[in-house]
Amino acid sequence: MKALVWVEHDNNTVKDATLAVVTAAAKLGDVTALVAGSGCDGAAQAAAQIAGVSKVLKADDAAYANALAENVAPLIAGLMADYDAFLAPATTTGKNVAPRVAALLDVMQISDILSVEGEKTFTRPIYAGNAIATVESSDAKLVITVRGTAFAKAAATGGSAAVEAVSGPGDAGISRFVSSEIAKSERPELTSAKIIVSGGRALGSAEKFQEVIIPLADKLGAGVGASRAAVDAGYVPNDYQVGQTGKIVAPEVYLAIGISGAIQHLAGMKDSKTIIAINKDEDAPIFQVADLGLVGDLFTLVPELTSKL
């Protein structure tokens, strides 16, 4: 089986989510990476060095500069004549591109896979991760999104794939890039952070969130997350959100502070290696998944913990 992997990049470097997709694709067979962008030579060279990639296809065109799904999907659909499976990370961009590719190929997409069980058999979460389904495709072509936290990342160096230029239909003329507002932070990005400190609605305000959560995160060199309730209440921006409708994370250590543990949130963090929960409600659902739990007033316990680090 030949697999085509969508590479997420910034024209110079490859994003970590792609490395997990390469690992998943390698379980299916030969891996080809697709780098589409404008002035993307750097990204193509970086993709060529990923261990396990046998070839890199580079589509360098202004139409692909901002990864507009309306332009990228026809390019991928055309290339799929030579491939059996298309895989993309289950990120915002991957979730935007893959369904259009599936529609153009007239196949059923297999979303958010957790493992590869066979050539056309996979596991994926359902019911917000409360159950794991094993699914088998009968389609001639596979379109798959991959949950990055479920697969080890392929080595970013060590490969020596050839880079081949390809072209596609270009600008479809049905959408245009207007602008982007990219949050910048000196903290580790949530999906790659080894330690995450998350706060919930129990913090009560944006000021208390800053006062309680941020000093602890600073001491630990951690990324900062939040529950959907905290984001909806305006304590922090929505790019902090961890959960089914936020970011899926699996750090070495996840501290859940003032988070009850609703299904929506658990779906995004329960694969963390060690989960530490601080909550005044001893019956909070978060304690059912926590490895370590501390019952008490977070406004007392967290500053005390921070002071001892």
C-alpha positions as a LaTeX table, in Angstrom:
\begin{tabular}{lrrr}
\hline
Residue & $x$ (\AA) & $y$ (\AA) & $z$ (\AA) \\
\hline
Met1 & 0.00 & 0.00 & 0.00 \\
Lys2 & 1.21 & 3.51 & $-0.85$ \\
Ala3 & 0.36 & 6.33 & 1.54 \\
Leu4 & 0.37 & 10.09 & 0.90 \\
Val5 & 0.89 & 12.27 & 3.99 \\
Trp6 & $-0.18$ & 15.92 & 4.20 \\
Val7 & 2.68 & 17.94 & 5.71 \\
Glu8 & 1.76 & 20.84 & 7.98 \\
His9 & 4.48 & 23.50 & 7.82 \\
Asp10 & 5.30 & 27.21 & 7.88 \\
Asn11 & 7.23 & 27.05 & 4.56 \\
Asn12 & 10.47 & 26.49 & 6.47 \\
Thr13 & 9.87 & 23.88 & 9.17 \\
Val14 & 7.58 & 20.89 & 9.59 \\
Lys15 & 5.11 & 20.94 & 12.47 \\
Asp16 & 5.26 & 18.17 & 15.05 \\
Ala17 & 1.78 & 16.85 & 14.23 \\
Thr18 & 3.09 & 15.62 & 10.88 \\
Leu19 & 5.69 & 13.38 & 12.54 \\
Ala20 & 2.99 & 11.31 & 14.25 \\
Val21 & 1.13 & 10.96 & 10.94 \\
Val22 & 4.29 & 9.60 & 9.28 \\
Thr23 & 4.48 & 6.92 & 12.00 \\
Ala24 & 0.85 & 5.95 & 11.35 \\
Ala25 & 1.32 & 5.96 & 7.57 \\
Ala26 & 4.42 & 3.74 & 7.83 \\
Lys27 & 2.21 & 1.03 & 9.34 \\
Leu28 & 0.29 & 0.97 & 6.05 \\
Gly29 & 3.23 & 0.87 & 3.68 \\
Asp30 & 5.45 & 3.18 & 1.63 \\
Val31 & 5.21 & 6.84 & 2.72 \\
Thr32 & 5.25 & 9.87 & 0.42 \\
Ala33 & 5.02 & 13.36 & 1.96 \\
Leu34 & 3.21 & 16.22 & 0.23 \\
Val35 & 4.45 & 19.76 & 0.89 \\
Ala36 & 2.14 & 22.38 & $-0.63$ \\
Gly37 & 2.86 & 26.05 & $-0.14$ \\
Ser38 & 4.46 & 29.14 & $-1.62$ \\
Gly39 & 8.23 & 29.39 & $-1.28$ \\
Cys40 & 8.22 & 26.10 & 0.58 \\
Asp41 & 11.69 & 24.77 & $-0.33$ \\
Gly42 & 12.76 & 24.79 & 3.32 \\
Ala43 & 9.75 & 22.75 & 4.39 \\
Ala44 & 10.30 & 20.27 & 1.55 \\
Gln45 & 13.91 & 19.75 & 2.59 \\
Ala46 & 12.86 & 19.31 & 6.22 \\
Ala47 & 10.23 & 16.76 & 5.17 \\
Ala48 & 12.86 & 14.87 & 3.15 \\
Gln49 & 14.85 & 14.34 & 6.36 \\
Ile50 & 11.99 & 12.71 & 8.28 \\
Ala51 & 12.78 & 9.08 & 9.01 \\
Gly52 & 10.43 & 6.77 & 7.12 \\
Val53 & 9.59 & 9.13 & 4.24 \\
Ser54 & 10.64 & 7.67 & 0.90 \\
Lys55 & 9.69 & 10.61 & $-1.35$ \\
Val56 & 8.56 & 14.23 & $-1.03$ \\
Leu57 & 6.19 & 15.89 & $-3.47$ \\
Lys58 & 6.53 & 19.69 & $-3.51$ \\
Ala59 & 3.70 & 21.81 & $-4.89$ \\
Asp60 & 5.02 & 25.38 & $-4.87$ \\
Asp61 & 2.30 & 27.77 & $-5.99$ \\
Ala62 & 0.83 & 31.01 & $-4.66$ \\
Ala63 & $-2.57$ & 29.24 & $-4.59$ \\
Tyr64 & $-1.32$ & 26.99 & $-1.77$ \\
Ala65 & 0.30 & 29.75 & 0.31 \\
Asn66 & $-2.21$ & 29.60 & 3.16 \\
Ala67 & $-3.38$ & 25.99 & 2.84 \\
Leu68 & $-6.88$ & 26.95 & 1.72 \\
Ala69 & $-8.76$ & 23.65 & 1.62 \\
Glu70 & $-10.66$ & 24.71 & $-1.52$ \\
Asn71 & $-7.35$ & 24.89 & $-3.41$ \\
Val72 & $-5.38$ & 22.12 & $-1.72$ \\
Ala73 & $-8.04$ & 19.37 & $-1.85$ \\
Pro74 & $-8.21$ & 19.20 & $-5.68$ \\
Leu75 & $-4.40$ & 18.96 & $-5.77$ \\
Ile76 & $-4.46$ & 16.00 & $-3.37$ \\
Ala77 & $-7.40$ & 14.32 & $-5.11$ \\
Gly78 & $-5.48$ & 14.43 & $-8.39$ \\
Leu79 & $-2.37$ & 12.91 & $-6.83$ \\
Met80 & $-4.40$ & 10.11 & $-5.24$ \\
Ala81 & $-4.53$ & 8.26 & $-8.56$ \\
Asp82 & $-1.11$ & 6.90 & $-7.58$ \\
Tyr83 & $-1.82$ & 6.28 & $-3.88$ \\
Asp84 & $-4.01$ & 4.02 & $-1.78$ \\
Ala85 & $-4.35$ & 6.18 & 1.33 \\
Phe86 & $-4.23$ & 9.86 & 2.26 \\
Leu87 & $-3.40$ & 10.75 & 5.85 \\
Ala88 & $-3.51$ & 14.13 & 7.58 \\
Pro89 & $-3.11$ & 15.20 & 11.21 \\
Ala90 & $-6.36$ & 15.76 & 13.12 \\
Thr91 & $-5.55$ & 19.45 & 13.50 \\
Thr92 & $-7.57$ & 22.46 & 12.41 \\
Thr93 & $-5.98$ & 22.40 & 8.96 \\
Gly94 & $-6.10$ & 18.63 & 8.60 \\
Lys95 & $-9.77$ & 18.53 & 9.57 \\
Asn96 & $-10.43$ & 21.22 & 6.97 \\
Val97 & $-8.61$ & 19.56 & 4.09 \\
Ala98 & $-9.35$ & 15.83 & 4.56 \\
Pro99 & $-13.19$ & 15.93 & 4.28 \\
Arg100 & $-12.95$ & 17.77 & 0.97 \\
Val101 & $-10.50$ & 15.18 & $-0.32$ \\
Ala102 & $-12.86$ & 12.39 & 0.77 \\
Ala103 & $-15.78$ & 14.10 & $-0.99$ \\
Leu104 & $-13.80$ & 14.53 & $-4.22$ \\
Leu105 & $-12.80$ & 10.86 & $-4.12$ \\
Asp106 & $-16.34$ & 9.83 & $-3.10$ \\
Val107 & $-15.14$ & 7.80 & $-0.12$ \\
Met108 & $-15.89$ & 7.75 & 3.60 \\
Gln109 & $-13.35$ & 9.52 & 5.79 \\
Ile110 & $-11.98$ & 7.66 & 8.82 \\
Ser111 & $-11.47$ & 10.31 & 11.48 \\
Asp112 & $-9.11$ & 10.65 & 14.42 \\
Ile113 & $-7.58$ & 7.16 & 14.35 \\
Leu114 & $-5.81$ & 5.84 & 17.44 \\
Ser115 & $-4.17$ & 2.76 & 15.95 \\
Val116 & $-3.66$ & 0.81 & 12.73 \\
Glu117 & $-4.95$ & $-2.73$ & 13.17 \\
Gly118 & $-4.69$ & $-3.87$ & 9.57 \\
Glu119 & $-4.42$ & $-2.62$ & 5.99 \\
Lys120 & $-7.93$ & $-1.15$ & 6.18 \\
Thr121 & $-8.76$ & $-1.60$ & 9.85 \\
Phe122 & $-8.35$ & 1.10 & 12.48 \\
Thr123 & $-9.51$ & 2.13 & 15.95 \\
Arg124 & $-11.02$ & 5.53 & 16.68 \\
Pro125 & $-12.76$ & 7.15 & 19.66 \\
Ile126 & $-16.53$ & 7.59 & 19.78 \\
Tyr127 & $-18.86$ & 9.14 & 22.39 \\
Ala128 & $-16.23$ & 11.73 & 23.36 \\
Gly129 & $-13.66$ & 9.00 & 23.90 \\
Asn130 & $-15.81$ & 6.92 & 26.25 \\
Ala131 & $-15.70$ & 4.03 & 23.79 \\
Ile132 & $-13.21$ & 2.91 & 21.16 \\
Ala133 & $-14.60$ & 1.64 & 17.85 \\
Thr134 & $-12.78$ & $-0.71$ & 15.51 \\
Val135 & $-13.66$ & 0.19 & 11.93 \\
Glu136 & $-12.87$ & $-1.45$ & 8.61 \\
Ser137 & $-13.11$ & 0.41 & 5.32 \\
Ser138 & $-14.39$ & $-1.13$ & 2.10 \\
Asp139 & $-13.42$ & 1.90 & $-0.02$ \\
Ala140 & $-10.78$ & 1.60 & $-2.72$ \\
Lys141 & $-9.03$ & 4.72 & $-1.42$ \\
Leu142 & $-8.59$ & 5.65 & 2.25 \\
Val143 & $-8.83$ & 9.17 & 3.65 \\
Ile144 & $-7.69$ & 9.28 & 7.29 \\
Thr145 & $-7.06$ & 11.86 & 9.99 \\
Val146 & $-4.64$ & 10.85 & 12.74 \\
Arg147 & $-4.78$ & 11.77 & 16.44 \\
Gly148 & $-1.23$ & 12.95 & 17.04 \\
Thr149 & $-1.13$ & 11.96 & 20.72 \\
Ala150 & $-1.83$ & 8.31 & 19.88 \\
Phe151 & 1.33 & 7.70 & 17.82 \\
Ala152 & 5.01 & 8.19 & 18.55 \\
Lys153 & 6.63 & 10.96 & 16.53 \\
Ala154 & 8.90 & 9.86 & 13.70 \\
Ala155 & 12.47 & 11.12 & 13.93 \\
Ala156 & 12.75 & 14.54 & 12.27 \\
Thr157 & 16.22 & 13.70 & 10.97 \\
Gly158 & 17.89 & 10.67 & 9.49 \\
Gly159 & 15.95 & 10.40 & 6.26 \\
Ser160 & 17.16 & 11.25 & 2.76 \\
Ala161 & 14.08 & 11.28 & 0.54 \\
Ala162 & 14.13 & 12.70 & $-2.97$ \\
Val163 & 12.11 & 15.87 & $-3.60$ \\
Glu164 & 9.93 & 15.93 & $-6.72$ \\
Ala165 & 8.04 & 18.97 & $-7.99$ \\
Val166 & 4.34 & 18.52 & $-8.78$ \\
Ser167 & 1.59 & 20.86 & $-9.89$ \\
Gly168 & $-2.15$ & 21.00 & $-9.45$ \\
Pro169 & $-5.16$ & 22.95 & $-10.66$ \\
Gly170 & $-4.08$ & 26.01 & $-8.68$ \\
Asp171 & $-6.53$ & 28.62 & $-7.43$ \\
Ala172 & $-10.10$ & 27.34 & $-7.47$ \\
Gly173 & $-11.37$ & 30.91 & $-7.21$ \\
Ile174 & $-14.01$ & 30.13 & $-4.58$ \\
Ser175 & $-12.22$ & 31.38 & $-1.47$ \\
Arg176 & $-9.50$ & 33.83 & $-0.55$ \\
Phe177 & $-7.20$ & 34.36 & 2.39 \\
Val178 & $-8.05$ & 37.59 & 4.23 \\
Ser179 & $-5.91$ & 37.63 & 7.37 \\
Ser180 & $-4.75$ & 35.61 & 10.34 \\
Glu181 & $-4.31$ & 36.47 & 13.98 \\
Ile182 & $-1.73$ & 34.13 & 15.45 \\
Ala183 & $-1.31$ & 33.98 & 19.19 \\
Lys184 & 2.35 & 34.25 & 20.20 \\
Ser185 & 3.69 & 33.02 & 23.51 \\
Glu186 & 7.03 & 32.21 & 25.05 \\
Arg187 & 5.42 & 29.19 & 26.70 \\
Pro188 & 5.49 & 25.72 & 25.13 \\
Glu189 & 2.71 & 25.11 & 22.60 \\
Leu190 & $-0.01$ & 23.00 & 24.21 \\
Thr191 & 0.14 & 20.05 & 21.83 \\
Ser192 & 3.91 & 19.66 & 22.30 \\
Ala193 & 4.32 & 20.72 & 25.97 \\
Lys194 & 5.66 & 18.08 & 28.38 \\
Ile195 & 3.90 & 19.71 & 31.34 \\
Ile196 & 0.54 & 21.50 & 31.21 \\
Val197 & $-1.17$ & 23.45 & 33.98 \\
Ser198 & $-4.88$ & 23.90 & 33.28 \\
Gly199 & $-7.43$ & 25.99 & 35.12 \\
Gly200 & $-11.20$ & 25.76 & 35.25 \\
Arg201 & $-14.24$ & 27.86 & 35.98 \\
Ala202 & $-13.66$ & 27.52 & 39.75 \\
Leu203 & $-10.93$ & 30.17 & 39.49 \\
Gly204 & $-13.71$ & 32.74 & 39.25 \\
Ser205 & $-12.12$ & 35.42 & 37.08 \\
Ala206 & $-9.40$ & 36.22 & 34.57 \\
Glu207 & $-7.47$ & 38.01 & 37.30 \\
Lys208 & $-7.51$ & 34.96 & 39.58 \\
Phe209 & $-6.49$ & 32.74 & 36.65 \\
Gln210 & $-3.42$ & 34.92 & 36.13 \\
Glu211 & $-2.73$ & 35.10 & 39.86 \\
Val212 & $-3.01$ & 31.37 & 40.60 \\
Ile213 & $-2.21$ & 29.42 & 37.41 \\
Ile214 & 0.49 & 31.48 & 35.72 \\
Pro215 & 3.06 & 31.50 & 38.60 \\
Leu216 & 2.82 & 27.71 & 38.90 \\
Ala217 & 3.22 & 27.29 & 35.14 \\
Asp218 & 6.23 & 29.61 & 35.20 \\
Lys219 & 7.89 & 27.56 & 37.95 \\
Leu220 & 7.34 & 24.34 & 36.00 \\
Gly221 & 8.14 & 25.73 & 32.54 \\
Ala222 & 4.72 & 24.46 & 31.54 \\
Gly223 & 2.15 & 25.21 & 28.89 \\
Val224 & $-1.09$ & 26.78 & 30.09 \\
Gly225 & $-4.48$ & 25.23 & 29.32 \\
Ala226 & $-8.06$ & 25.77 & 30.36 \\
Ser227 & $-11.42$ & 24.05 & 30.38 \\
Arg228 & $-14.11$ & 25.14 & 27.95 \\
Ala229 & $-16.04$ & 26.69 & 30.85 \\
Ala230 & $-13.06$ & 28.91 & 31.71 \\
Val231 & $-12.66$ & 29.95 & 28.08 \\
Asp232 & $-16.39$ & 30.66 & 27.68 \\
Ala233 & $-16.27$ & 32.76 & 30.85 \\
Gly234 & $-13.54$ & 34.88 & 29.27 \\
Tyr235 & $-10.73$ & 33.99 & 31.67 \\
Val236 & $-8.33$ & 33.13 & 28.83 \\
Pro237 & $-8.31$ & 33.11 & 24.98 \\
Asn238 & $-9.82$ & 30.11 & 23.20 \\
Asp239 & $-6.43$ & 28.84 & 21.99 \\
Tyr240 & $-5.87$ & 27.74 & 25.61 \\
Gln241 & $-8.83$ & 25.35 & 25.48 \\
Val242 & $-8.20$ & 21.65 & 26.08 \\
Gly243 & $-10.98$ & 19.22 & 25.26 \\
Gln244 & $-13.13$ & 17.67 & 22.57 \\
Thr245 & $-13.73$ & 21.06 & 20.94 \\
Gly246 & $-10.27$ & 22.37 & 21.87 \\
Lys247 & $-6.83$ & 20.82 & 21.73 \\
Ile248 & $-6.06$ & 17.15 & 22.30 \\
Val249 & $-2.99$ & 16.83 & 24.51 \\
Ala250 & $-0.96$ & 14.03 & 26.11 \\
Pro251 & 1.86 & 15.59 & 28.15 \\
Glu252 & 4.05 & 13.83 & 30.68 \\
Val253 & 2.26 & 15.72 & 33.48 \\
Tyr254 & $-1.18$ & 17.36 & 33.38 \\
Leu255 & $-2.32$ & 19.48 & 36.33 \\
Ala256 & $-6.09$ & 20.07 & 36.38 \\
Ile257 & $-6.87$ & 22.88 & 38.82 \\
Gly258 & $-10.47$ & 23.73 & 39.61 \\
Ile259 & $-11.67$ & 21.55 & 36.73 \\
Ser260 & $-14.63$ & 19.25 & 37.44 \\
Gly261 & $-13.78$ & 16.78 & 34.69 \\
Ala262 & $-16.70$ & 16.98 & 32.29 \\
Ile263 & $-16.60$ & 14.48 & 29.41 \\
Gln264 & $-15.81$ & 17.31 & 26.99 \\
His265 & $-12.59$ & 18.10 & 28.85 \\
Leu266 & $-11.56$ & 14.52 & 29.62 \\
Ala267 & $-11.68$ & 13.69 & 25.91 \\
Gly268 & $-8.82$ & 16.11 & 25.35 \\
Met269 & $-6.42$ & 15.13 & 28.14 \\
Lys270 & $-7.04$ & 11.68 & 29.54 \\
Asp271 & $-4.14$ & 10.19 & 27.55 \\
Ser272 & $-1.71$ & 12.27 & 29.67 \\
Lys273 & 0.97 & 10.14 & 31.34 \\
Thr274 & 0.35 & 11.52 & 34.85 \\
Ile275 & $-2.78$ & 13.48 & 35.80 \\
Ile276 & $-2.82$ & 15.58 & 38.97 \\
Ala277 & $-6.13$ & 17.09 & 40.07 \\
Ile278 & $-6.83$ & 19.80 & 42.66 \\
Asn279 & $-10.50$ & 20.35 & 43.43 \\
Lys280 & $-12.55$ & 21.11 & 46.53 \\
Asp281 & $-15.26$ & 18.61 & 45.48 \\
Glu282 & $-14.07$ & 15.11 & 46.37 \\
Asp283 & $-16.75$ & 13.62 & 44.09 \\
Ala284 & $-15.63$ & 15.57 & 41.01 \\
Pro285 & $-15.33$ & 13.28 & 37.94 \\
Ile286 & $-11.74$ & 14.45 & 37.38 \\
Phe287 & $-10.63$ & 12.27 & 40.31 \\
Gln288 & $-11.76$ & 9.16 & 38.43 \\
Val289 & $-9.00$ & 9.64 & 35.86 \\
Ala290 & $-6.42$ & 11.37 & 38.08 \\
Asp291 & $-3.29$ & 9.54 & 39.20 \\
Leu292 & $-2.90$ & 11.98 & 42.10 \\
Gly293 & $-5.70$ & 13.99 & 43.67 \\
Leu294 & $-5.75$ & 16.75 & 46.24 \\
Val295 & $-9.07$ & 17.81 & 47.78 \\
Gly296 & $-9.13$ & 21.35 & 49.07 \\
Asp297 & $-9.31$ & 25.06 & 48.32 \\
Leu298 & $-7.23$ & 25.75 & 45.21 \\
Phe299 & $-6.66$ & 29.36 & 46.30 \\
Thr300 & $-4.73$ & 28.03 & 49.29 \\
Leu301 & $-3.19$ & 24.85 & 47.89 \\
Val302 & $-1.86$ & 26.13 & 44.57 \\
Pro303 & 0.06 & 29.16 & 45.94 \\
Glu304 & 1.48 & 26.85 & 48.62 \\
Leu305 & 2.56 & 24.35 & 46.00 \\
Thr306 & 4.08 & 27.13 & 43.88 \\
Ser307 & 6.04 & 28.48 & 46.85 \\
Lys308 & 7.60 & 25.08 & 47.52 \\
Leu309 & 8.89 & 24.56 & 43.96 \\
\hline
\end{tabular}
